[in-house]
Amino acid sequence: MADSGALHEILLVDDDGADRQKIRRILTPIQGINVTEAHSGDHAMQILQSLNPALVITDIFMPNVDGLEFLTQLATTGWTFPVIAITGLNDSHHIDFLKVAQSFGAVHSMNKDELEEKLIPVVREILSQSGEEVKDDIKNRPFP
């Protein structure tokens, strides 16, 4: 029987502190998660040496090691956790970087302007596939 008190570790990778804070706020209604933040792909790789997350959410456009390079580095490690790729800047020079991120191994991708509407259902679906029950905390649900 699944332990409904199980803690799902989520690694959030984004160079923008305001975006990390916004994503934390959006995820607040989901019970049983712990969000660890990384400010770059390099920082995330360091954290992954001691963290085995149930899910990684990564921005695509970051300085130094961007999200696509981060996904490439993950591929060399044989990672087994799902990754959601996000961006506020898609369609740069007519390249759909969200589709590119999925070709690099992300299981889902979305624009940052869709996060309020789409992130919770996607995270819930991914975490529920781990076999653990995922619940919402209705009292803490952020309303725009």
BADRENGU-835441 format. One line per field, with one value per residue (C-alpha): residue number from 1; residue in one letter; x, y, z. Coordinates in Angstrom, 1 decimal. Layout:
BEGIN
seq	NUM / ...
type	A / ...
c1	X / ...
c2	Y / ...
c3	Z / ...
END
This chain:
BEGIN
seq	1 / 2 / 3 / 4 / 5 / 6 / 7 / 8 / 9 / 10 / 11 / 12 / 13 / 14 / 15 / 16 / 17 / 18 / 19 / 20 / 21 / 22 / 23 / 24 / 25 / 26 / 27 / 28 / 29 / 30 / 31 / 32 / 33 / 34 / 35 / 36 / 37 / 38 / 39 / 40 / 41 / 42 / 43 / 44 / 45 / 46 / 47 / 48 / 49 / 50 / 51 / 52 / 53 / 54 / 55 / 56 / 57 / 58 / 59 / 60 / 61 / 62 / 63 / 64 / 65 / 66 / 67 / 68 / 69 / 70 / 71 / 72 / 73 / 74 / 75 / 76 / 77 / 78 / 79 / 80 / 81 / 82 / 83 / 84 / 85 / 86 / 87 / 88 / 89 / 90 / 91 / 92 / 93 / 94 / 95 / 96 / 97 / 98 / 99 / 100 / 101 / 102 / 103 / 104 / 105 / 106 / 107 / 108 / 109 / 110 / 111 / 112 / 113 / 114 / 115 / 116 / 117 / 118 / 119 / 120 / 121 / 122 / 123 / 124 / 125 / 126 / 127 / 128 / 129 / 130 / 131 / 132 / 133 / 134 / 135 / 136 / 137 / 138 / 139 / 140 / 141 / 142 / 143 / 144
type	M / A / D / S / G / A / L / H / E / I / L / L / V / D / D / D / G / A / D / R / Q / K / I / R / R / I / L / T / P / I / Q / G / I / N / V / T / E / A / H / S / G / D / H / A / M / Q / I / L / Q / S / L / N / P / A / L / V / I / T / D / I / F / M / P / N / V / D / G / L / E / F / L / T / Q / L / A / T / T / G / W / T / F / P / V / I / A / I / T / G / L / N / D / S / H / H / I / D / F / L / K / V / A / Q / S / F / G / A / V / H / S / M / N / K / D / E / L / E / E / K / L / I / P / V / V / R / E / I / L / S / Q / S / G / E / E / V / K / D / D / I / K / N / R / P / F / P
c1	0.0 / 1.3 / 2.3 / 0.4 / 2.9 / 5.8 / 7.9 / 8.5 / 11.7 / 11.5 / 14.6 / 13.7 / 16.4 / 16.1 / 18.5 / 15.7 / 14.9 / 11.5 / 10.5 / 11.7 / 9.6 / 6.6 / 6.9 / 7.2 / 4.0 / 2.2 / 3.3 / 2.2 / -1.2 / 0.5 / 1.1 / 4.1 / 6.6 / 9.9 / 11.4 / 15.1 / 16.3 / 19.3 / 20.3 / 22.0 / 22.6 / 26.0 / 24.5 / 21.8 / 24.4 / 26.2 / 22.9 / 22.1 / 25.2 / 23.3 / 19.6 / 17.5 / 14.5 / 11.1 / 11.0 / 13.2 / 11.7 / 14.3 / 14.4 / 15.8 / 17.5 / 20.1 / 23.6 / 26.6 / 25.0 / 21.5 / 18.6 / 19.5 / 23.1 / 21.8 / 19.6 / 22.6 / 24.7 / 21.9 / 21.7 / 25.4 / 24.6 / 21.7 / 19.2 / 15.8 / 13.7 / 11.3 / 12.1 / 9.8 / 11.4 / 10.0 / 10.8 / 9.7 / 11.4 / 10.2 / 10.2 / 13.7 / 14.7 / 11.7 / 13.1 / 10.6 / 12.9 / 10.2 / 10.1 / 13.9 / 13.9 / 11.5 / 13.8 / 16.6 / 14.6 / 12.2 / 8.8 / 6.9 / 7.5 / 5.6 / 5.9 / 6.2 / 3.0 / 1.2 / 2.5 / -0.4 / -2.8 / -0.9 / 1.9 / -0.1 / -1.9 / 1.3 / 3.3 / 0.4 / 0.3 / 4.0 / 4.3 / 1.3 / 3.1 / 5.6 / 3.0 / 2.5 / -0.7 / -0.5 / -2.9 / -3.8 / -3.9 / -7.0 / -6.4 / -3.0 / -4.1 / -3.0 / -5.7 / -4.8
c2	0.0 / 3.4 / 5.8 / 9.0 / 10.8 / 10.0 / 12.9 / 13.5 / 15.4 / 18.0 / 19.7 / 23.1 / 24.5 / 28.1 / 31.1 / 33.5 / 33.7 / 35.3 / 32.4 / 29.9 / 31.6 / 31.7 / 28.0 / 27.2 / 29.2 / 27.3 / 23.9 / 24.9 / 23.0 / 19.6 / 17.8 / 15.6 / 17.4 / 19.0 / 21.5 / 21.9 / 24.9 / 25.1 / 28.4 / 26.7 / 23.4 / 23.2 / 23.8 / 21.1 / 18.6 / 19.2 / 18.8 / 15.5 / 14.0 / 13.7 / 14.0 / 11.4 / 13.5 / 12.2 / 15.0 / 17.8 / 21.0 / 22.9 / 26.2 / 25.9 / 29.3 / 29.9 / 31.2 / 28.8 / 25.4 / 25.9 / 23.5 / 21.6 / 21.1 / 20.0 / 17.4 / 16.2 / 15.9 / 14.0 / 11.6 / 10.7 / 9.8 / 7.4 / 9.4 / 7.7 / 10.6 / 12.5 / 16.1 / 18.9 / 21.6 / 25.2 / 28.5 / 32.0 / 32.4 / 29.9 / 30.4 / 31.9 / 32.1 / 29.8 / 26.9 / 25.4 / 24.8 / 23.0 / 20.3 / 20.2 / 19.7 / 16.8 / 15.3 / 15.6 / 13.5 / 15.9 / 14.1 / 17.3 / 20.9 / 24.2 / 27.9 / 29.8 / 31.7 / 28.4 / 27.4 / 28.7 / 26.6 / 23.5 / 22.8 / 21.2 / 18.7 / 17.7 / 17.3 / 15.4 / 13.0 / 12.4 / 11.9 / 9.6 / 7.3 / 6.7 / 4.6 / 7.1 / 9.0 / 12.7 / 15.0 / 18.7 / 21.0 / 23.0 / 25.6 / 26.6 / 26.6 / 29.9 / 31.8 / 34.5
c3	0.0 / -0.9 / 1.9 / 1.3 / 3.5 / 1.1 / 0.1 / -3.6 / -4.3 / -7.1 / -8.4 / -9.9 / -12.2 / -13.4 / -13.4 / -12.6 / -8.9 / -9.5 / -11.8 / -9.2 / -6.5 / -8.9 / -9.6 / -5.9 / -5.3 / -8.1 / -6.7 / -3.1 / -3.3 / -3.9 / -0.6 / -0.1 / -2.2 / -1.4 / -3.9 / -4.1 / -6.2 / -8.6 / -10.3 / -13.3 / -15.1 / -13.4 / -10.0 / -10.7 / -11.7 / -8.3 / -6.4 / -8.3 / -6.8 / -3.5 / -4.5 / -6.3 / -7.4 / -8.5 / -11.0 / -12.5 / -13.9 / -15.9 / -17.8 / -21.3 / -21.6 / -18.8 / -18.9 / -19.1 / -19.0 / -20.5 / -20.3 / -23.4 / -22.4 / -18.9 / -20.6 / -22.6 / -19.5 / -17.8 / -20.7 / -20.1 / -16.5 / -17.4 / -15.4 / -14.6 / -13.4 / -15.6 / -16.7 / -17.6 / -19.8 / -19.5 / -21.2 / -21.5 / -24.9 / -27.4 / -31.2 / -31.3 / -35.0 / -35.8 / -33.7 / -31.3 / -28.3 / -26.3 / -29.0 / -29.1 / -25.3 / -25.7 / -28.4 / -25.8 / -23.3 / -21.5 / -20.9 / -21.1 / -22.0 / -21.6 / -21.9 / -18.7 / -19.5 / -19.3 / -15.9 / -13.8 / -15.8 / -16.8 / -14.2 / -11.4 / -13.6 / -15.3 / -12.1 / -10.4 / -13.4 / -13.4 / -9.7 / -9.6 / -12.1 / -9.3 / -7.5 / -4.6 / -4.0 / -4.7 / -3.0 / -3.3 / -0.3 / -1.2 / 1.5 / 0.0 / -3.6 / -5.2 / -6.9 / -9.4
END
